[in-house]
């Protein structure tokens, strides 16, 4: 396993807070010169610790007013059934998260839609048509008080 030190953690914290920072900005914030900071970032990227950079968008300002959590129960539970369902679910643009679960349901999907009419169409035309679906239980989120991908470093 790749180990990181406190300087690496400071770099990662800075990057999590603001993905638009340049290497110079990060180096300044963590107290390094640019070259060693760049080497550390490159090493963590090569090791797969840093998976990429993203931009967070305000979904509501872009017209996506609803988030639905859809729990899916499959008809079969073999490796191939799970894989076929997963591959199909990953292709739906409105599906932001696909999670394999233990328990009563097999998958959890986080779905973003413009409104409930959009969700109804998505449910009817895509979600229930996914391979192996036996049951779908949906929950509409009323409000998100916290939404982050940042890890507590």
C-alpha positions as CSV (number, residue, x, y, z in Angstrom):
1,X,0.0,0.0,0.0
2,X,1.2,3.5,-0.9
3,X,1.7,5.7,2.2
4,X,1.3,9.4,2.4
5,X,2.8,11.8,4.9
6,X,1.4,15.0,6.4
7,X,2.7,17.1,3.5
8,X,0.8,14.9,1.1
9,X,-2.3,15.3,3.2
10,X,-1.9,19.1,3.2
11,X,-1.7,19.0,-0.6
12,X,-4.7,16.8,-0.9
13,X,-6.7,19.0,1.5
14,X,-5.9,22.1,-0.6
15,X,-6.8,20.3,-3.8
16,X,-10.1,19.0,-2.3
17,X,-11.1,22.5,-1.2
18,X,-10.4,24.1,-4.6
19,X,-9.7,22.0,-7.6
20,X,-8.8,25.0,-9.7
21,X,-5.6,25.8,-7.8
22,X,-2.4,25.7,-9.8
23,X,0.6,23.8,-8.6
24,X,2.1,27.1,-7.5
25,X,-1.0,28.0,-5.5
26,X,-0.9,24.6,-3.8
27,X,2.8,24.8,-3.1
28,X,2.4,28.2,-1.5
29,X,-0.5,27.0,0.7
30,X,1.3,23.9,2.0
31,X,4.8,25.5,2.4
32,X,6.7,23.8,-0.4
33,X,8.5,25.0,-3.5
34,X,6.8,24.3,-6.8
35,X,9.0,21.4,-8.0
36,X,8.6,19.1,-5.0
37,X,4.9,19.9,-4.8
38,X,4.5,19.0,-8.5
39,X,6.4,15.8,-8.0
40,X,4.2,14.8,-5.0
41,X,1.1,15.5,-7.0
42,X,2.4,13.5,-10.0
43,X,3.3,10.6,-7.7
44,X,-0.1,10.6,-6.0
45,X,-1.8,10.7,-9.5
46,X,0.4,7.8,-10.7
47,X,-0.5,5.8,-7.6
48,X,-4.2,6.4,-8.2
49,X,-4.7,8.5,-5.0
50,X,-5.7,11.5,-7.1
51,X,-8.3,10.3,-9.6
52,X,-8.8,13.5,-11.5
53,X,-10.2,17.0,-11.1
54,X,-13.8,18.0,-11.4
55,X,-15.9,21.1,-11.3
56,X,-19.0,21.2,-9.0
57,X,-22.1,22.6,-10.7
58,X,-25.2,24.0,-9.1
59,X,-27.8,21.5,-10.3
60,X,-30.7,23.7,-9.5
61,X,-29.4,26.7,-11.5
62,X,-29.0,24.3,-14.4
63,X,-32.6,23.1,-14.1
64,X,-32.2,19.8,-12.2
65,X,-34.6,20.5,-9.3
66,X,-35.0,16.9,-8.0
67,X,-32.8,14.1,-6.7
68,X,-34.2,10.6,-6.3
69,X,-32.6,7.7,-4.6
70,X,-33.6,4.5,-6.3
71,X,-33.0,1.2,-4.7
72,X,-33.0,-1.8,-7.1
73,X,-33.6,-5.4,-6.4
74,X,-32.5,-7.8,-9.1
75,X,-34.2,-11.1,-10.1
76,X,-30.8,-13.0,-10.0
77,X,-27.7,-12.4,-8.0
78,X,-24.9,-14.1,-10.0
79,X,-21.8,-12.2,-10.9
80,X,-22.9,-11.8,-14.5
81,X,-26.4,-10.5,-13.5
82,X,-24.8,-7.9,-11.3
83,X,-22.3,-6.9,-13.9
84,X,-24.8,-6.6,-16.7
85,X,-27.1,-4.4,-14.6
86,X,-24.2,-2.3,-13.5
87,X,-22.9,-1.7,-17.0
88,X,-26.4,-0.7,-18.2
89,X,-27.0,1.6,-15.3
90,X,-23.7,3.4,-15.9
91,X,-24.9,4.5,-19.3
92,X,-27.8,6.6,-18.1
93,X,-26.7,10.3,-17.9
94,X,-29.2,11.2,-15.1
95,X,-27.7,8.5,-12.9
96,X,-24.9,10.1,-10.9
97,X,-24.1,7.3,-8.5
98,X,-24.3,3.5,-8.9
99,X,-23.6,1.6,-5.7
100,X,-23.7,-2.2,-5.1
101,X,-25.1,-3.0,-1.7
102,X,-25.6,-5.8,0.8
103,X,-29.0,-6.1,2.3
104,X,-32.6,-6.1,1.0
105,X,-31.7,-4.3,-2.2
106,X,-28.8,-4.9,-4.6
107,X,-28.1,-1.4,-5.9
108,X,-28.6,2.1,-4.9
109,X,-28.8,4.8,-7.7
110,X,-28.6,8.6,-7.2
111,X,-30.6,10.1,-10.0
112,X,-30.8,13.8,-10.8
113,X,-33.9,15.0,-12.8
114,X,-35.5,18.3,-13.8
115,X,-38.8,17.5,-12.1
116,X,-41.0,14.5,-11.3
117,X,-42.3,14.3,-14.8
118,X,-38.7,13.8,-16.0
119,X,-38.3,11.1,-13.3
120,X,-41.5,9.4,-14.3
121,X,-40.3,9.2,-17.9
122,X,-36.9,8.0,-16.9
123,X,-38.4,5.4,-14.6
124,X,-40.8,4.1,-17.3
125,X,-38.4,4.3,-20.3
126,X,-35.0,3.4,-18.7
127,X,-34.9,2.3,-15.1
128,X,-37.5,-0.4,-15.2
129,X,-36.0,-1.6,-18.5
130,X,-32.6,-2.2,-17.0
131,X,-31.6,-5.9,-17.2
132,X,-32.7,-8.1,-14.3
133,X,-34.8,-5.5,-12.4
134,X,-37.3,-7.1,-10.1
135,X,-38.2,-4.2,-7.9
136,X,-37.5,-0.5,-7.6
137,X,-38.1,1.6,-4.5
138,X,-37.6,5.3,-4.9
139,X,-37.2,8.1,-2.4
140,X,-37.2,11.8,-3.3
141,X,-34.8,14.0,-1.5
142,X,-36.4,17.2,-0.1
143,X,-33.2,19.0,0.8
144,X,-29.5,18.3,0.9
145,X,-27.8,19.9,3.9
146,X,-24.4,18.5,3.0
147,X,-23.1,17.1,-0.2
148,X,-19.3,16.5,-0.6
149,X,-16.9,14.1,-2.1
150,X,-14.1,15.4,0.2
151,X,-12.4,12.9,2.4
152,X,-11.6,13.8,6.1
153,X,-7.9,14.1,5.7
